[in-house]
Amino acid sequence: MNEKQLPPLGPLPDDLQFIADSGRTTLQEARSFLIQKEQEKQLRLLAEKGVITRNEAVNVLLAHLQDWLEQRGIDLTESSEKSADLTLQRNFESFLFGGGSQ
């Protein structure tokens, strides 16, 4: 197959600093997990092909991150205020798809 190469994932959003602050895992471990999960689920490719929306891809990745963090005793919903949820989602879109959104 001669598929178009997607750009590498962006840096983790600053919103996730609480992960390292917890002392239970590192941002590098979280990033590695997210890269693995994205490759496994092919979220960017599915979004590029129009099978799912970017928003759906971001939500799937966030759900996996939330489960992964909970296994380590970190509550994503407690760590981010409800009003900040949309910002975290937009920042994750930048992580997953690069600079611009839409």
C-alpha positions in Angstrom: 0.0 0.0 0.0 1.2 3.5 -0.8 -0.6 5.4 1.9 0.2 9.0 2.7 2.4 9.4 5.8 0.9 11.2 8.7 3.0 13.7 10.6 4.3 12.6 14.0 2.2 13.2 17.1 2.7 16.6 18.7 3.9 17.3 22.2 1.7 16.4 25.1 -0.6 19.3 26.2 0.6 21.3 29.2 -2.7 20.4 30.9 -1.3 17.0 31.6 1.5 18.2 33.9 -0.6 16.8 36.8 0.4 13.3 35.6 4.1 13.9 36.4 3.1 15.8 39.6 1.3 12.8 40.9 4.6 10.9 41.2 2.8 7.7 39.9 3.9 7.9 36.3 5.8 10.2 34.0 4.8 12.3 31.0 7.1 10.1 28.9 5.3 7.0 29.9 1.9 8.6 29.2 3.2 9.8 25.8 4.5 6.3 24.9 1.1 4.8 25.9 -0.8 7.3 23.8 1.5 6.7 20.8 1.0 2.9 21.2 -2.8 3.3 21.5 -3.0 5.6 18.5 -1.0 3.2 16.4 -3.1 0.2 17.6 -6.4 2.0 16.9 -5.2 4.0 13.8 -7.3 6.9 15.0 -5.6 9.5 12.8 -5.9 7.4 9.7 -9.6 6.7 10.4 -10.2 10.4 10.9 -8.3 11.3 7.7 -10.4 8.8 5.7 -13.6 10.2 7.2 -14.5 7.0 9.0 -14.6 8.9 12.2 -14.4 12.6 13.0 -11.4 14.2 14.6 -13.5 14.8 17.7 -14.4 11.1 17.9 -10.7 10.2 17.6 -9.7 12.6 20.3 -12.5 11.3 22.6 -11.4 7.7 22.0 -7.8 8.6 22.9 -8.9 10.5 26.0 -11.0 7.6 27.1 -8.0 5.2 26.9 -5.8 7.8 28.7 -8.4 8.1 31.5 -8.5 4.3 31.9 -4.7 4.0 31.9 -4.4 6.8 34.5 -7.1 5.3 36.7 -5.1 2.0 36.7 -2.3 4.1 38.2 -4.6 5.8 40.8 -4.9 9.1 38.9 -8.3 10.6 38.3 -8.4 12.6 35.1 -11.8 14.0 35.9 -10.7 15.3 39.3 -7.5 16.7 37.9 -9.2 18.8 35.2 -12.1 21.1 36.0 -15.2 20.6 34.0 -14.8 24.1 32.5 -11.3 23.0 31.3 -12.6 19.9 29.5 -13.0 21.6 26.2 -9.6 23.1 26.4 -8.1 19.7 27.1 -10.0 18.2 24.2 -8.7 21.0 21.8 -5.2 20.5 23.1 -5.4 16.8 22.5 -6.6 17.5 19.0 -3.3 19.4 18.5 -1.4 16.5 20.0 -3.1 14.0 17.7 -3.3 15.9 14.5 -0.8 18.6 14.7 -1.0 22.4 14.9 -4.4 23.4 13.5 -7.8 22.1 14.3 -10.9 21.5 12.2 
